[in-house]
Amino acid sequence: MRAARWAVAVGRSPLTAASDTDGATAPGPERAAADLRMPPDQLQAHWDRARLAGLVEFHHDTVRAGWRLRAWDRDDSAVLRGWVALFDGWSLAHPAPPAADPALVGEVVVAAPQFLSVMHLSAGPVTEPALLELLTKRIAELRDERAAATDAAGDGHRVAVAGPDPTEEELTELLGWALDGFAGVGALTRCQGPGESGQAVLTPLGNWAVWVKLEQICVAAQSPAGNIEQNAEDMLRGCIRLTPGPARDEYRAWLAARTTAPAVTELLTAARGEDALIRALAFEALRVVGGPAEPAVREAAAETALRPYALLWLAEHDGADPEDLAADASEVLTREEATWLWVDTAAALTDHGEGRLLVEHLETSGHDSVPRLLAEIRATGHPRTVQVLVALAAALPDPVVARKVRRAAFQVHTGEA
């Protein structure tokens, strides 16, 4: 935390040198260690943890505060999420022994959740020999699974799936490394058991983290519409006919199976497409993500097509009542932004709804004059304006009003003032 705040204050990593106003290079790590009152040899570890916890972000060469650091003093969930990110990155925070086989190290990382789950269910210390037995069996299972997969692919696709079987000495060393790694991030404590046997027990934080991971697995397994394996856009399309409750369950399941940052990026990419309903659903899914999506949503607010959605999302995130925003968003959106959103919603109804819904949508515009609404719609420059107006004209029961709307559509199409 101290290293993160120092880096944000000066705008650079504590491990890099800075240039003074005369262009001369000023001390980097030495100055940072002195300011932070910590031994220079500890600086790297503190800085690595700040980055793994998501406390800082790099924008080109400049260090800025991550959302977790900004929310640290007012939001306990930001603290917990930061710690979970550090927990997930334990193998980076505590590098493996230099002489260890990289493939075997990777297998130990993959196998670690299993022995953590056993420790969680045991609700007490577990001996290291028992953990070693679990680790040995799990690595054997992983190798058997890969061998079966390559056999199924056929002789033409055979690859070396594993090296020689690991020795007990190798696995003992790597089990110790893993336990030290989890201990280093506060997830467990190593202690001496009866006789010469070592033991390990999860800390309250460690138990909570494993419980969260198990819950995510259960949520992911309960994907109601079966879209968990789809990309973001296809998942959202699969939610079009769902009511809000089941749709949120589907978003949660899809998100639980993915790392948060890439999932947010994928949702925003889907939102940038031509389908306005997918855009709206993408931001509904981002509401399920919550705080971790804030930096990306703030950046998205600079894009015309996403700005109204992003501003409403941010207002809700800051505590505004969604129902109040739905009734009157004038405190969040300008008139032009609100009109753009109205056209975008009408485009979604044009593509996926019924004419009746489009007419009802006209009544939500808040305008007492159709000509004034049409003038504002034309001024937005929304790319779907013509299609929306044509569909609206076809759905309107009043032939006089319908004719005005068709005329406006023709003017937009031909570029008339």
Secondary structure, DSSP 8 states (H G I E B T S, - for coil): -HHHHHHHHHTS-TTS-EE-TTS-EE-SHHHHHHHHTS-HHHHHHHHHHHHHTT-EEEETTEEEE-HHHHHTTT-HHHHHHHHHHHHHTHHHHS---TTS-HHHHHHHHHHHHHHHHHHHHHTS-EEHHHHHHHHHHHHHHHHHHHHHHHHHH-GGG------S---HHHHHHHHHHHHHHHHHTTSEEEEE-STT-EEEEE-HHHHHHHHHHHHHHHHHHT-TTS-TTS-HHHHHHHTTTS-HHHHHHHHHHHHHTS-HHHHHHHHHHHHTSS-HHHHHHHHHHHHHH-GGGHHHHHHHTTSTTTHHHHHHHHHHHTT--HHHHHH--TTTS-HHHHHHHHHHHHHHHHHHS-HHHHHHHHHTT--S-HHHHHHHHHHHT-TTHHHHHHHHHHH-S-HHHHHHHHHHHHHHHHT--
